[in-house]
Amino acid sequence: MPSIRWFSQLGLTDVPFAGGKGANLGELTRGGFPVPPGFVIGADAYRTSLREAGVEAELNRLLAESTELVDDQAGLTSACTRLQQLVHQAGMSAGVRGELDKAYAELDHGLRVAVRSSATAEDAPGISFAGVNESFTNVTGSGELSARVVDCWASLFSPRAVAYRVAQEVREAPAMAVIVQQMVDAERSGVAFTANPATGSREEMLVEAGFGLGESVVGGTVEPDTYTIRKADSRLTQLNIGRKDHKVVRDASGRQTRVDLAAAETDQRVLTDTDLRELSRLLVQVEEHYGSPQDVEWAIADGTLWVVQSRPITTLERRMPTSAVLVSGLGASFGTASGAVRVIQSPAESGALRPGEVLVAPMTAPDWLPAIRKAAALVTNSGGMTCHAAIVARELGLPCVVGTRTATTTLRDGVTVTVDGANGTVVEGGISAVREPARAEQPSEPAPSQSLATRIYVNLAMPDQAEQVAELPVDGVGLLRAEFLLTEALGGEHPGRILARGGQEPAITAMVSALSTITAAFAPRPVVYRTADFRSNEFRHLTGGDDYEPVEDNPMIGYRGCYRYVRDPSLFRMELEALARVRERTPNLHLMIPFVRTRWELEQCLAEVDRSRLGAARGLHRWVMAEVPSILHWLPEYARLGIDGVSIGSNDLTQLVLGVDRDSELCAPLFDESDTSVLAAIGQIIGAARRAGITSSLCGQAPSNNPDFAEHLVRLGITSISVNPDAVSAVRHTVDVAERKILLEAARTRL
């Protein structure tokens, strides 16, 4: 039997040979739809290549073992690496390679092609394998073509592919067919759904479109135009023009490259009404041909509309909301909640918010806390995953969507909406069954386990969470954020105004009460209090703030942190007095100074501590935050000044290493705490701390969002990790596995 068949020789019954994608392309071609020409290397070619190389039995044995390791990330990764090595070792058999070279020459030797995976279970009803297996574009030459085919085969055994098959209960032995298809240099492209996946309506079609090749839309790197079309008459019923800041095109060498769009093009509409009518007619024909709703990839090149893929919509029946998406942004805190919209422009208007309503705001700061506490969910125009709104929502367990750009103008007071904090959407209408957001997990053991060499701390901001969080298996509080606690203690007033009217004593008393609640709940475990790190724009939001705060173009790197205490120590002195009084009752409270830039400012700040009553406290630990890259130079000097520990604030450190405003929703794709440059900086800080004889910790968002990040920290030799309450269990498990692996590797090295 031949190993290769052309699209015109395939149909839906040929899934065992061509996989789901290949069979669909054959079906579309035979149905007369405009499909770029190509062929499929059948799944048997993969099996033949393994068998002739003599690796099939070993591969099957390792695969059986790997499916038992899906909950062990390190073990799964190791097993999958060996599986993929076996596939590359086998390569492509001589017979298959001969057929491939011949077919490629017939397609037009030297033509640029796309090489796409088509696993035999892929694009089957109910499961999509979307993005699980590898595909490649702009492949040229028979040598590169054969290499990319083997890469597709090997992608069957990536950790994500193995885990996906286990999760979807796919029990058949995996096999991979591979599509080779003529590349289309699309000027416009996108995806289309012949039923609306957001609402479940089969009377509507949804089209997403961007400029250039489809990777920017399918990969989610741009905000595409979204068109809702009535199926009956192709009428456009809703249009959302996305902000498309770039496109992917073919460069002079034939490779894909990203090209930034001019400002005039960014908000330009991609498809005209005429384009939409032509596309909608084609979509209806595709759905009629298959007899079920389809997810269609399309492209327009030189005025020709092409269909480049079609698959069943796998999630249509499971969609709960029955209304269109009103706004969307970044899902910043998991959970789903319904309530009436209440648009508030400033904290001064928070009295209008009723308990259980959805708070919609331009952005929030610490002084918004009383309003946020009453809300069922939180939606903001701006902000990223590490903004104040996201942080406090996660701690309170509120569904939160940030970076919507238009929420305060699109959403109307009193309208009932449902906020999905996982998917980053707000839809009209309520739902009867509300999925509770993730809150602090219940402890699996009564006290923190001492079995880990790496201490696990928790991040905290509000006293009313202390008692519940203290029951988790943690070694203490590694980051107690001052901002939210201070906002309440100050009653929403600017500290300058409080001092001017002599109101500091009631404020200190309120701080002592709140802090004591936390330290008592965790005693004798340490609680590390990070002193106030308000930025000038946040201070200005407090009552009376306009009289005391400068106006800065970029307050994120402006008048904040340690330098602020040196210039104006008034609030810092109030904090130090409150800490001294709390330590008289519970001496497990310690001090951490944020945003330290230079040695001289830290020296003056520590002198202020020494002059206070807190400076005489026995056993007081003094920490600094490692957020500014200058610490790579100054850390030995900080240790000589008497600093006991350093806590890496990965949010600010990432911001300053990569030059990305961490509150910017536009720059969110650039903000990556796992970037190699950030990891290198973290490694240097941990190493410098170890050499200086002081402890090191990390209290950023990265380990909470991605527990596997914690393994990297353990290998670097970090002393402790502080994470959000809902991430404690996952991070403890990851750290435990990492420590055991390191011990095992060390033991094997000694043998």
N, C-alpha and C positions, 0 to 999 in steps of 0.2 A: 504494500500500500504506500502511496506517495506521502511524504512528510509535509508537503505544502499544498494548499488549495487557495485559489483566487476567491475574492469576495463573491463573485458571480456563481461560484460552486457551493456556496454555503447558505444555510437557513437556520431557523430556530431549533430544528431537531439535531443540529450538529454541535451542540454544546460539549459533548464528551470529547470531540476532536478540537474545536476552536475556542472553547471557553465562552463565557457569557458575552463579553465584548465582541469577540470575533464573530460569533453566531449572529449577533445583532447587526453588525456591519454588513454581513452577507444578506441578512433578511432585508435590510434597507436597500441594498443595491439591487436585489432581485425584485423589490417592490417598486423600482423606478425612481427612487429618491436620489437627489444629487449628493453622492458620497465620493470623496476623493478616492481614486483607485488604490488597490493594495491587495495583499495576500496574508494568509495566516500560516505560521509554522505550528503544526499540530502538537497536542500534548504528548503524543507518542514519541515525537522527536526528543523531547526532554527525557522520557523514560528510557529510550534507546541509548541515549548518550550516557546516562548513569550506568545502565546495565553493561555496556561495552567497556566502560572504564573500570568496572568491578567495584563500585562504591555503593551500590543500591542497598545491600543488606546492612552495611554500617550506617548509612544515612537513616534507614527506617528504625534502627535500634536507637540512635541518638534522638530521633524525632519523638519516639515514644517516651523517652526520658524527659525531654524538654516540656512536653505537655503537662507533666506533673510539677513543673517549676514556675507556673505562671504567677504565683504569689511570692516568688523569690526572685527579685529583679536581677540581682547579681548572678545567681545560678542560671537564670534564663538567658541572660546576655552571653555568658560563657558558652552555654550549649549551642546557642544560635550562631555564634562566631565559628564554632567547629563545623556546624552544618553547612554554612555558606562556604567555608574553605573546601569542603568535600565537593560541592557543586562546581566551584572554580577549578578544582583539581581535575575533575572529570572533563570539563570543557565540552565542546561540541564534537560529535562523531564525524568521521570523514564523509560518510554517506549523506548525513544531514547538511554538512557544510557545502557539499557539491550541489545539492538541490537548492540551497539558499543562494549561492552565487548565480546559478542559472536564472532563478526567479527575479533576483535583483536586476540582472542584466535585461530581462524582458520588460520589467517595469520602467527601465531607462537607466542604464548604468551611469553612476555619478549623480543621480538625482538625490536631493535631500529628502530624507524620509523620517517619519516618526516611528519609534519602536515602543510598542505599548504592551504591558502585561495583560493577559486574558486567562486568569486561572479558571479552572473548570467549574468552581463554585461562584465565580465572580459575576455580579450583576444578575444573580438568580432572584426569583421572587422572594421578598422578605429580607434579603441581605444584599449589601451593595459592595463591600470591600473597598469603599471609596477611599482613595489615597493610601491604601495599605501596601499594595505592591508597586514596584518601580516602573516608570516609563521614561523615555528619553526622546528628545526632539532634535531636529537638524543634524541627523546622523548621515555621514557621507563616507562612501567607500566600503568595500566588502569586508575589510579587516575590522573597521570600527563597528560595522553592522553585526558581525558574528560575536564580537565582544559584548555589545550591548544586549544581545539576545541572552547570553549566558548570565549577564547581570540581572536580567529580568527573572530568569530561573532561580537565581540565588535569593532574590527578594522574597520568595516563598517562605524563607526561614529567618526573616528578621524577627526580633522580639515582638514587634507590634503585630506582624502577620500571625505568628503562633498564638499570641494571646487573643487576637480577634477570632480565630477559628475555634478556640476553646470556648470563648464567650458566646459565640453563635451556635455552639454545639455541632460544628461541621466535623463529622467523624471520618469521612472518606479521605484516603491518602491524597495529599495535595499534588496537583500536577499543573503545569503551566504551558498554555499555548501562548504564542507571541504574535502580535499584529505588526506588520510592516506596511506603512501607508504613506502615500505622497504627502509632503508638507504643503500646507496652504498658507501663503503670506497674508494673513488676515489684516484688514484695515480696521475692522470692527468685529467683535465676537462676544460670546457670552453663553449663558445657559437659559433654558426656558422650561417651564413646567406646564403641562397641559391641564393640570388641576392645581389650585392654589394651595401649596403646602403649608402656608401660614394660617389659613382659615379652614382648610379641608373642603372648600367649595369646588365642585366639579363644573360649575358654570363659569368659572374664571380661569384665566391663564396668567401666569406670572413670568415676566421676562427680565433678566438681569443682563446689562450690556456695558462694555467698556471699549476703549480704543486699543488697537493692536491685537496681538495674539491673546488667546483665552486664558493663559496662565495667570494673569493679574486678577481676573474675575474668579476663576475656579480656586486659585490659591488664596483669595481674600486679601490681597495686598493693596487693593484700591476699594473705595466705596463706589460700587457701580450704580448706574441709573437703574431704577426699578419701575417697570411698566406693568400695571394690572389691566388686563384686556378681557372684555366680555366675550365669551366663546361664541355666542349666538350670532353676533354681527360684527365681530372684530373691532368693537368700539373701545377706545382707550378710556378707562374709568378713573384711573389714578396714576399720577406720575410723580416720582421722586428723583430729581436730578442729583446724582452723587458727586462727591468731590474727588475727581480722578486726577491725582497729581503726577501720574506717570503711565507709560504704556510699555509693553514688551514687544520688540520688533526684531527682525533679522538684520544683523550688521553685515558689513562688506565681506567678512570671512564666512558668512553663512551661519553664524552662531546667534543665539538669542542674546539680546542686551536690553537693559532698562534705559528708557529715555524719559527724562522729565518733561512734562507738558508746560507750555506757557500759561500764564495766569488766565488769559482769555479762553484757553481750551479746557481748563480745569473744570469749570462749571458748564461746559457746552453740552447740549443734548446729543447723545450718540445716535439714536434712531429717529428718523422722521416718521410721520403718520403713514406715508407710503411704504416705508420699510416694515412698519409694524403690521400693516395689512397683509403684505406678502408673507411675512414670517408667521403670522397667526393662521393663515390659510394652510401653510405647510404643516404647522403643528397639529391642526385638526386632522389633516390627512394621516399624519404619523400615528396619532392616537386611534383613529378609525382602523388603520391597518393592523395595529396590535390588539385592539379591543380593550385597552386599559390605559389609565393615565401614565404618561411618560415624562422622564427627565431627559431633556434633549440638549446636547452641546451643538452650537451652530457657529458659523463664521461667514463673513462677507469679504470677498477679495475680488478686485477688479469688477465690481458690480454684480458678481455671482454669489448667490446664497447657497452655502454648503451645509449639509448635516454631517457632523463628524462623530456623533455617538448618540445612542438612545438606550435608555434602560428604564425598568419599571420604577415608579416612585414608591420607595419602600416604607415610608413613614406616614403616608397619608391617613390611614385609618387610626393612627394613634394620636393624632393632633387633637388636643382638648379645646383650645380657644376657638371661637367661631367668628371672630372679628379680625379685621386687618390690623397689621402692625402700625401704630400711630407714630412712634419714634423708636429708634434703636441706637445703641452705643456699646460701651464695654461692660460686660457682665462682671461686676466688681465684688459681689457678695451673693453666694448661692441662696436659693429659695424662691418661692413663688407666693405672692400675696395680692389680694384684691382690696380696693377701697376707692373712695371718692378722691378726686384730685384736689389738692390745695396748693396753688402757686404762691410762693412767698419770695419776695425779692431781697429781704433783709431780716435779721433776727428780730428787729423791732416789730415785725408783723406776725411773729410766731403765736401771739395770742389768738389769732384767727384759726389756727390749726386745731382740729378736734382729734381726740384719740382715735386711732384706727384709720385716719386718712393717709393718702399717699402724698408725701412731701415732695414738691417739685421746686427746685431752686437753681439759680445761676451756678452757684458753687457754695459749699459750706466751709466753715472754719470752726475752731473750737467753741466760739460763742453761739453756735447753732445747736449745741448739745441738748438743751431743754426741749427744743422743737423736735429734734430727731428722735428723742426718747418716746415721744407720743405717737410717732408715725408707724404705719404698717409697712411702709417701704419708702425708699429714697431714690429720687431721679434728679440728675443734675445736667446742666448744659455742657460744662467743661469738666476737666479732671482726668487723671489716669488711674491705674490700678493702685498707686501708692498715695493718692491724695487723701485729705482728711475725711472726706465723705466715705471713701472706700474703707479706710481703716476703722472708723467708728462703727460703720454698718456691719463689718465682719465681727467686731467684738460684741455688738448688741444682737447679732443674729438676724439682721434685717436684710431682705432682698434689696439689692442696690444696682442701679444702672447709671454709669457716669459717661461723660463725653458724648451726649446726644446732640449737642449744638443747638437744638431748637425746642427743647422740652417746654420751656417757660412760655413760648409763644404758640406752640402747637397744641399743648394740652390745656383744657379749660376747666376752671373750678366747677366742682360738683359732678363731673363726668366720672362714672365708675370705670376703672381700668384694672388690668392685671399686669403686675410687674414680674418679669422672669429674670431673676438675677444671675442665672446660669447662662442663658442665651443672649442676655443684653437687650431684651425687647420689652416694649410696653404696648399692650393691645387693648382695644375697647371692650368693655364688659367684664363681668366677674366670673369666677369659677366656683362651683359648689364645693369641690374638694381642694383645699389649699395645702400644698406640700410645704411642710415646715422647713425653714432655713436651717442650715447647719449651725448648731450651738456647741457650747463646750461639751465634749463627750463625757459620758459617765465613766468613773474610774473602774479599771479592771482589777485594781489592787488598792488596799486602803492607804498605803503610804508610798512615797517615792522609792523605787527600787535602787539599791546601791550596786547593782550588778554591772552597770555601765561605767567605763573609765571616763567617758565624755559626759559631763553633766547636761541635763536637759532642763532648761528654764522656760518660763512662759512670759509672753508679753501681756501687759494689762494697762488699762487706762481709767477704769471706773470702779469705785469702791463697791457698788452694789453687785458686781460680778465676782467679788473676791471670795466669798464663802464657797460658792459652787466650784470655782476654778481651783481653789486650794485643795480640793479633794482629788484632783488629778495626780497621777504619778509623776510629779515634777520636783525638781530640787530647789525651787524658789522662783522669784520673779526676776528675770534678767533685764527687763525693761519696763519700768513703771513710768508711763508718759505723764508729764506734769500738766500738759495743756488743757485737757478736758477737766481734770480735777480743779485746776486753778480757776477756770472760767466760772465754775459754780461757786468756789470760795470767794471770788471777787464779785459775785453777783452780776456779772456781765459788764462791770465797770473797768475802765483803764486804771492800772495801778497808780499812775501819776495823779489821777483825779482822786483816788482813794487817799493817797498820802496827803494831798493838798487839803483835804477836809478832815484829816486825822483819823481815818477809819481803818488803819492797818491792824489794830488789835482784833476786831471782830473777824477780819479776813484770815489772820493767822490762826485764830481759834477754829474757824471752819476748816482750814487746811489740816490742822492737827486731828480733828475728828475724822476726816475722810482718810487720812493716812493711817491712823491707828486702826481703823476698820480692816485695812489691808494687811498691815504688819501683824496684827493679832491673828488673823486667819491663817497666815503662813508660818508664824513662829513655830520653831526656832529657825526655819529656813530663811535665807537672805532675801531681802527685797531691795533692788537697786533702783533708786529714784533718779530719773534723768531730769535735771532742772529745766525750766521753761525754755522752749525753743520756738516761741512765737516769731514770725516774721513781721516786718513793719506793717504790711498790708493787713495781716490778721489782727495785730494790736489796734490798728485804726478802726476795725469793725466794732471794737468794744465801745461802750458808752463813754464819750469824752475823748476818744482816741484821736480825733482830728486835731485836737489842741496839742498833742504830745508827739505825734509820729511824723517822720519825714515821708515824702512821696518818692518812691524809688521805682525806676524803670524795671529792675529785675530784683525784687526782694528775696528771691530764692537764694541768691548769692550775695545778699546785702547785709543789713544791720541786724544781726541775729547771733544767737549762741554766746560763746565765751566772750567775744569782743564787746557785746552789748553789756555784759556784767561789769566790764572794766570801765566803759564810758558812763554807764548809769547803773550803779549797783543796788538801787533802791528795792526793786522786786527781788533780786537775788538775796538780799539781806533778810527780807520777809520769809523766803523759802528756807534759808539757813536756820532762822529762829524756829520755824515750825518743825524742821527736821530734828533740831536739838531737843525740843520738848517731847517729840514722839519717841526718840531714843531713850529718854528717861524711863519710859514704860516698856518699850520693846526695842532692845538694842540690835535687832536684826536688820535695821534700816541702814542703807549705805548710799553714797553720793556718786552721781555720774554727771560729767560736764559735757555738753554737746557742742558740736561744730567748732572744734579747736583748730585754729589756722597756724599759729606761731608759738614759739617758746615764750616770748616775753608776755603775751597776753595770758597764757596759762599760768605763768609765774605770778602775775598780779592777781589773777583770779584765786589762786591757792592762798595767797597772802590774805585775801578777804575772808576766806574760809577760816584761816588760823586766827584772825581777829574776832571771829564770832564765837558764841558758846559751843557751836558744833565742833570747832577746831580742837577743843580739849577732850572730845569724846573718845574713850578708850575703845580700840577695836574697830574704829571707823575705816572702811575701805574707800579709797578715792579712785574712781575710774574716769576715763575719758572716752568719748565716742571717736571712732576712726571713720570719719566721713570725708575729710578733705585729703586729697592725695599728698599734701605736704607732710603728712604723718610718716610717710615712707622715709623721710629725711630726719624728722624730729623725734621719733619714738624713743630712741635711747636717751635723749635729753629729758623727755617727759618722765621716763622711769627714774632718772636721777633726781627729779624734782619731788619724788615721793608717790608717783602714780602706781597703784597696785595692780590695775588691770585695764585692758583696752577692749572695747566692744565695737565691732565693725557694724556700722549702719549701712547695709548694702544698698539701700534705696538712694541715699545721698551720694555714696561713693560711686555707684554706677552713673548717676547723673553727672558727676564732675569728671569721671574718667572718659565717658563717652560724649560729654557736652550736650546732654539731652535734658530738657526741663521735664522732670518726672511727673508734673501735673498736666502736661500737654497731651490731649487726646490725639492731636495730629501727629505727634512724634512717638506715640505709643509703640509702633512696630520697631523703633530703634532702641527702646529701653529694654535691655537684656542683661540681667544680672549674671547670666551664664556666659557672657561674651568672654573670649579668651583673655582680653586685656584686663577685664575686671577680675577674673579668676587669678591672673598673675599678681595683681595688686593685693588681693586678699592673701594669697600665699606668702608674699613678701612681708605683710603686716604680721601674720601669725609667726613666721620665722623670726622676725625682729623681736616680737614679744617674748618668744622662748629664749632667745639669746640674752635678753635683758632681765630674765628671771621673773616676768610678770605673767598673769593669766590673760588668755585671749578668749573672746566670745564673738558671736554674730547674732544680731537681733533684727535683721532686715526681713523683708517679705519672702525672699527666695526659698528658704527651707519650708515655709508654710505652704507656699504654692506648689513646690516641687520637692517632696521629701528626699528624692535621689540626690539633690544638691547637697544634702547633709553628708552623704558618703564622701563626697569630694573634700568637705571640711575636715572630716575625721582623718582622712589620709594626709591632709596637710598638717595635722597635729593640733587642731584647735582644742581648747580646754572645755568649752561649753557652747551650747547652741540655745538660743531663746526663740520660741515660736508662738504662733497664735494658739489659743486653747484647742481649736478643733483639729489641729495638726499634730498634737502631742503623740498620740498613739502611733501614727504612721512614721513620724520622725524617730521615735524611740526604737521602732522595729528596724528601720533602716540603719540607725547607728549601731544597734546590736549586731546586725548582719555584717556591717563593715568592720567592726572591731574583731569579730570572729575570723573574718577573711584575712585580716592583717596578721593576726596571731598565727593562723594556719600557714600563710605564706612565709612568715618568719621561721616557723618550725621546719618547713620544707627546705628552706635555704640552708639551715644548719645541718641538715642530714647529709 
